Amino acid sequence: MKLVSVAKIVIFLNDSYHKNIMENKHVGYLLLGISIFVIFLILLFNSTLKEIIGASCGEVHGGELCPMNQDINQQTYVALGVAGLLIIVSMVLIFSKPQKEIQKEIIVQTKTVEKKIPKKKIDTRDLKPEEKKVLEMIQNNKAIFQADLIEKTGFGKAKMTRIIDRLEGKDFVERKRRGMTNVVVLKEN
């Protein structure tokens, strides 16, 4: 039961998280668009530089291939390689599994683990009638103050302490100190 409630909180936080930021798929499309635009700019810049070099450098070198052409080609290849990496990253983002689906798989696994835990059977044959009465009240409330048990049963403080001591000794309940009083809870194991 505790695991399922934690999982519900995670879903709630996950849904509000997705409302405030872009999903991976949208970021991937945005990055892909930017990458294509950058490639277009690189190629446009490359062709413009080659025209400028062809016009100005051709006369200086007497018609031979200008060494500047080689530098421009290297720079173009490096820039296209970086743009290619951006395209690969954008494809990974576009085709990756959305965060919501990953979260739901974890929650389903949590629920199945929770359902497989068997409930503990309590054998009350060896208990006295007053012990059975106190144990039944604790089972109905899951946790109850020792003072409330005294009030509801009409037993004295000393008698209630002895009853709870016996139930604790048989591993049925556990006493937890809360300030000036005790809370009696069922043992989980």
C-alpha positions as CSV (number, residue, x, y, z in Angstrom):
1,M,0.0,0.0,0.0
2,K,2.8,2.4,0.8
3,L,4.6,1.7,-2.5
4,V,1.5,2.4,-4.5
5,S,0.9,5.8,-2.9
6,V,4.5,6.8,-3.5
7,A,4.1,5.8,-7.1
8,K,1.0,8.0,-7.4
9,I,3.0,11.0,-6.1
10,V,5.7,10.3,-8.7
11,I,3.1,10.3,-11.5
12,F,1.6,13.6,-10.3
13,L,5.1,15.2,-10.1
14,N,6.0,13.8,-13.5
15,D,2.8,15.2,-15.2
16,S,3.4,18.7,-13.8
17,Y,7.1,18.4,-14.8
18,H,6.1,17.7,-18.4
19,K,3.7,20.7,-18.5
20,N,6.5,23.1,-17.7
21,I,9.3,22.0,-20.1
22,M,9.5,20.7,-23.6
23,E,9.5,17.0,-24.3
24,N,12.5,15.3,-25.8
25,K,10.7,14.9,-29.2
26,H,10.1,18.6,-29.6
27,V,13.6,19.5,-28.6
28,G,14.9,17.0,-31.2
29,Y,12.8,18.6,-34.0
30,L,14.0,22.0,-32.9
31,L,17.6,20.9,-32.9
32,L,17.1,19.2,-36.3
33,G,15.7,22.4,-37.8
34,I,18.6,24.5,-36.4
35,S,21.1,21.9,-37.8
36,I,19.7,22.1,-41.3
37,F,19.7,25.9,-41.2
38,V,23.4,25.8,-40.0
39,I,24.3,23.4,-42.9
40,F,22.7,25.8,-45.3
41,L,24.7,28.7,-43.9
42,I,27.9,26.7,-44.0
43,L,27.4,25.8,-47.7
44,L,26.4,29.4,-48.6
45,F,29.4,30.8,-46.8
46,N,31.7,28.2,-48.5
47,S,30.5,29.1,-52.0
48,T,30.7,32.8,-51.3
49,L,34.3,32.5,-50.1
50,K,35.3,30.4,-53.0
51,E,34.0,33.0,-55.4
52,I,35.9,35.7,-53.6
53,I,39.1,33.7,-53.6
54,G,38.7,32.8,-57.2
55,A,38.3,36.4,-58.2
56,S,41.1,37.8,-56.0
57,C,43.6,35.0,-55.6
58,G,43.6,33.7,-59.1
59,E,45.5,36.7,-60.5
60,V,48.1,36.6,-57.7
61,H,49.1,32.9,-58.2
62,G,49.1,33.0,-61.9
63,G,46.1,30.7,-62.5
64,E,47.4,28.0,-60.1
65,L,45.2,26.6,-57.3
66,C,45.3,29.0,-54.3
67,P,46.4,27.4,-50.9
68,M,43.5,29.2,-49.4
69,N,41.1,26.9,-51.1
70,Q,42.5,23.9,-49.2
71,D,42.0,25.8,-45.8
72,I,38.4,26.6,-46.7
73,N,37.6,23.0,-47.6
74,Q,39.1,21.8,-44.3
75,Q,37.0,24.3,-42.3
76,T,33.9,23.4,-44.2
77,Y,34.4,19.7,-43.5
78,V,34.9,20.4,-39.8
79,A,31.7,22.6,-39.6
80,L,29.7,20.0,-41.5
81,G,30.9,17.3,-39.1
82,V,29.7,19.3,-36.1
83,A,26.4,19.9,-37.8
84,G,26.2,16.1,-38.5
85,L,26.7,15.4,-34.8
86,L,23.9,17.8,-34.0
87,I,21.6,15.9,-36.4
88,I,22.5,12.6,-34.7
89,V,21.7,14.0,-31.3
90,S,18.4,15.4,-32.6
91,M,17.5,12.0,-34.1
92,V,18.2,10.3,-30.7
93,L,16.0,12.8,-29.0
94,I,13.2,12.4,-31.5
95,F,13.1,8.6,-31.4
96,S,13.8,8.2,-27.6
97,K,11.1,6.9,-25.4
98,P,9.1,9.6,-23.7
99,Q,9.6,10.1,-20.0
100,K,6.0,9.4,-19.1
101,E,6.1,5.8,-20.5
102,I,9.3,5.0,-18.6
103,Q,7.7,6.3,-15.4
104,K,4.6,4.1,-15.9
105,E,6.6,1.0,-16.4
106,I,8.3,1.5,-13.1
107,I,4.9,2.1,-11.4
108,V,3.5,-1.1,-12.9
109,Q,6.4,-3.1,-11.5
110,T,6.0,-1.5,-8.1
111,K,2.3,-2.5,-8.0
112,T,3.0,-6.2,-8.9
113,V,5.6,-6.4,-6.2
114,E,3.2,-5.0,-3.6
115,K,0.4,-7.5,-4.6
116,K,2.7,-10.5,-4.0
117,I,3.3,-9.8,-0.3
118,P,1.1,-12.2,1.7
119,K,-0.7,-10.9,4.7
120,K,0.4,-12.2,8.1
121,K,-2.0,-14.5,9.8
122,I,-2.3,-13.9,13.5
123,D,-3.0,-17.0,15.6
124,T,-5.0,-15.8,18.6
125,R,-5.9,-19.2,20.1
126,D,-3.3,-18.8,22.9
127,L,-4.5,-15.3,23.9
128,K,-6.6,-14.4,26.9
129,P,-10.0,-12.7,26.1
130,E,-8.7,-9.2,27.2
131,E,-5.6,-9.7,25.0
132,K,-7.9,-10.6,22.1
133,K,-10.0,-7.5,22.8
134,V,-7.0,-5.2,22.8
135,L,-5.4,-6.8,19.7
136,E,-8.7,-6.5,17.8
137,M,-8.9,-2.7,18.7
138,I,-5.3,-2.3,17.4
139,Q,-6.1,-4.2,14.2
140,N,-9.1,-2.0,13.5
141,N,-7.2,1.2,14.0
142,K,-3.7,0.1,12.7
143,A,-2.1,2.4,15.3
144,I,-3.7,3.7,18.5
145,F,-2.5,5.6,21.6
146,Q,-2.1,3.5,24.7
147,A,-4.2,6.0,26.6
148,D,-7.1,5.6,24.1
149,L,-6.9,1.8,24.6
150,I,-7.2,2.3,28.4
151,E,-10.2,4.6,27.9
152,K,-12.0,2.4,25.4
153,T,-11.5,-0.9,27.2
154,G,-11.9,0.4,30.8
155,F,-8.7,-1.4,31.9
156,G,-6.3,0.2,34.3
157,K,-2.9,1.5,33.3
158,A,-1.0,-1.3,34.9
159,K,-3.2,-4.0,33.4
160,M,-3.0,-2.4,29.9
161,T,0.8,-2.3,30.2
162,R,0.9,-6.0,31.1
163,I,-1.4,-6.9,28.2
164,I,0.7,-4.9,25.7
165,D,3.9,-6.4,27.1
166,R,2.5,-9.9,26.4
167,L,1.3,-9.0,22.9
168,E,4.8,-7.5,22.3
169,G,6.4,-10.6,23.5
170,K,4.4,-12.7,21.0
171,D,5.5,-10.3,18.2
172,F,1.9,-9.1,17.5
173,V,2.4,-5.4,18.3
174,E,5.1,-2.9,18.8
175,R,5.1,0.1,21.2
176,K,6.6,3.4,19.9
177,R,7.3,6.3,22.2
178,R,5.6,9.6,21.2
179,G,6.3,12.3,23.7
180,M,4.7,11.5,27.0
181,T,2.6,8.6,25.7
182,N,3.0,5.4,23.6
183,V,1.5,4.5,20.2
184,V,0.7,0.8,19.8
185,V,1.0,-0.5,16.2
186,L,0.7,-3.9,14.6
187,K,4.0,-5.5,13.7
188,E,4.5,-5.6,9.9
189,N,6.6,-8.8,9.6
